[in-house]
Structures are given as C-alpha cells and as structure tokens.
C-alpha cells in the first residue's frame, strides 16, 4: 500500500528517485501511465496486468475499449529502478503532467502518483472542503 506525500526532484536526465520505503516493492519494475487530472500513475510491474485486466480483455469491437487501450498502452512506460531507486520519466509523460524539477509523489493506496508540485498543492487545497463533505456511499465502512 502506498501512503504519504514526498517531494523528490527530477534530475537533468528526467530521472526520479522513489521514496526509500517503496524501493523494494518497486525493485522488479514499474509501469508509468497518464492518470487523470494530468498526473502520472505508477504501478508495480507485477500488478499492472492484473489492474488493467478488464481493459486487456475488453472486446476489440468496442470503440471506448479501443480508445482506452490506446491511450494507456501507447503512453505507458515500463522501467526497472536503478540502484538508487531512480526511474526515467520519458519526455512525453513529463509534458503530459507538466513536470519540471520540483515534483510531488503522492501515495494513493494502490499506486503512486507523480504531480507537478504547484498543481498538486492547488488540487489538494481545492479538495479539502470536498473531503470534509463526502456523503454516504463514498467512504462507507471506513469511518
């Protein structure tokens, strides 16, 4: 499970070091895909196919399935972290998420998310009131 908020930096080669506490879990590889709200989703490679099984098995005859498959697979990047726990975030994904040196890595339970640091702060601040007002159904059985 991925928890917490971290502020690593992208280096000049577009590499990002994941927090040390997650390096063992990510050591066999990661898959980075475009997420919603212009962030990037990071999944352990071992879990990627299972997480996207519905999309992988979706009928090719479905236009929405084809479109979703194309959007995810064409932009996906798989990598194995180096000894310092760094992976390269390719240019097309850095552009999608508007990443520069200052990024925020957010634990989102089943995945990590990589955000442009100011965009994350804006998003987080804009959702605080929404979180306080979640109604029945959203967080059932948690609190």
C-alpha positions as CSV (number, residue, x, y, z in Angstrom):
1,X,0.0,0.0,0.0
2,X,1.3,3.4,-1.0
3,X,0.9,6.2,1.6
4,X,2.3,9.7,2.2
5,X,3.5,12.7,0.2
6,X,7.1,13.2,-0.9
7,X,9.0,15.9,-2.7
8,X,11.8,14.4,-4.8
9,X,13.4,16.2,-7.7
10,X,13.7,15.2,-11.3
11,X,17.3,15.3,-12.4
12,X,18.6,16.7,-15.8
13,X,18.0,13.3,-17.4
14,X,14.4,13.1,-16.3
15,X,15.1,10.6,-13.6
16,X,13.1,10.4,-10.4
17,X,14.1,8.6,-7.2
18,X,11.2,7.0,-5.4
19,X,11.0,7.1,-1.6
20,X,13.3,4.6,0.0
21,X,10.4,2.8,1.8
22,X,8.9,1.8,-1.6
23,X,12.1,0.7,-3.4
24,X,11.9,-3.0,-2.5
25,X,8.2,-3.1,-3.7
26,X,9.2,-1.4,-6.9
27,X,12.5,-3.1,-7.5
28,X,11.3,-5.5,-10.1
29,X,9.9,-2.7,-12.3
30,X,7.2,-0.1,-12.6
31,X,4.8,0.9,-15.3
32,X,4.0,4.7,-15.5
33,X,0.9,5.8,-17.3
34,X,-1.0,9.0,-17.7
35,X,-3.5,9.5,-14.9
36,X,-6.5,11.8,-14.6
37,X,-6.0,15.4,-13.6
38,X,-2.7,15.5,-15.5
39,X,-0.7,13.5,-13.0
40,X,1.1,10.2,-13.7
41,X,0.1,6.8,-12.2
42,X,2.9,4.5,-11.1
43,X,2.1,0.8,-10.7
44,X,4.5,-2.0,-9.7
45,X,5.1,-4.0,-12.9
46,X,3.9,-7.2,-11.2
47,X,0.5,-5.7,-10.6
48,X,0.0,-3.8,-13.8
49,X,-1.6,-6.5,-15.9
50,X,-3.9,-7.5,-13.1
51,X,-5.0,-4.0,-12.5
52,X,-5.8,-3.5,-16.2
53,X,-7.2,-7.0,-16.9
54,X,-10.6,-5.6,-17.7
55,X,-9.2,-3.3,-20.3
56,X,-6.8,-6.1,-21.7
57,X,-9.8,-8.5,-22.0
58,X,-12.2,-5.9,-23.4
59,X,-13.7,-6.6,-26.8
60,X,-11.8,-5.0,-29.7
61,X,-15.2,-4.2,-31.2
62,X,-15.9,-1.7,-28.5
63,X,-14.9,1.8,-29.6
64,X,-14.5,3.0,-26.0
65,X,-12.3,0.0,-25.1
66,X,-10.1,0.5,-28.1
67,X,-9.7,4.2,-27.2
68,X,-8.9,3.5,-23.6
69,X,-6.4,0.7,-24.6
70,X,-4.7,3.1,-27.0
71,X,-4.5,5.9,-24.5
72,X,-3.0,3.8,-21.8
73,X,-0.7,1.5,-23.8
74,X,0.7,4.0,-26.2
75,X,1.8,6.3,-23.4
76,X,2.8,3.6,-20.9
77,X,6.5,3.4,-19.9
78,X,7.9,0.5,-18.1
79,X,11.3,0.7,-16.4
80,X,13.3,-1.0,-13.7
81,X,14.7,1.3,-11.0
82,X,18.5,1.6,-10.8
83,X,20.4,1.0,-7.6
84,X,19.4,4.5,-6.3
85,X,15.7,3.7,-6.9
86,X,15.5,6.0,-9.9
87,X,13.4,5.6,-13.0
88,X,13.4,7.7,-16.1
89,X,10.2,9.6,-16.7
90,X,10.1,10.0,-20.5
91,X,9.6,13.4,-22.1
92,X,6.1,12.6,-23.4
93,X,4.9,11.8,-19.9
94,X,6.7,14.8,-18.3
95,X,4.9,17.0,-20.9
96,X,1.6,15.4,-20.1
97,X,1.9,16.1,-16.4
98,X,3.8,19.4,-16.9
99,X,6.7,18.1,-14.7
100,X,9.8,20.1,-14.1
101,X,12.4,19.7,-11.4
102,X,10.0,20.1,-8.5
103,X,7.5,17.2,-8.3
104,X,5.3,15.7,-5.7
105,X,4.9,11.9,-5.3
106,X,1.7,11.0,-3.6
107,X,0.7,7.6,-2.2
108,X,-2.7,6.8,-3.4
109,X,-3.2,3.3,-1.8
110,X,-2.9,1.1,-4.9
111,X,-0.5,3.3,-6.8
112,X,1.9,6.2,-6.6
113,X,1.0,9.4,-8.4
114,X,3.6,11.9,-9.7
115,X,2.4,15.5,-9.8
116,X,3.7,18.9,-10.9
117,X,4.4,20.3,-7.3
118,X,2.3,23.5,-7.7
119,X,-0.5,21.6,-9.4
120,X,-0.6,19.1,-6.5
121,X,-0.9,22.0,-4.0
122,X,-3.7,23.6,-5.9
123,X,-5.5,20.3,-6.3
124,X,-5.1,19.3,-2.7
125,X,-6.3,22.7,-1.4
126,X,-9.3,22.7,-3.7
127,X,-10.4,19.2,-2.5
128,X,-10.1,19.8,1.3
129,X,-13.7,21.1,1.6
130,X,-15.0,18.3,-0.7
131,X,-13.3,15.7,1.5
132,X,-14.9,17.2,4.6
133,X,-18.3,16.9,2.9
134,X,-18.1,13.4,1.5
135,X,-21.6,12.0,1.9
136,X,-22.9,8.5,2.3
137,X,-21.5,5.9,-0.1
138,X,-18.1,7.5,-0.8
139,X,-16.4,6.3,2.5
140,X,-18.9,3.8,3.7
141,X,-17.5,1.4,6.3
142,X,-14.3,3.4,6.7
143,X,-15.2,5.9,9.5
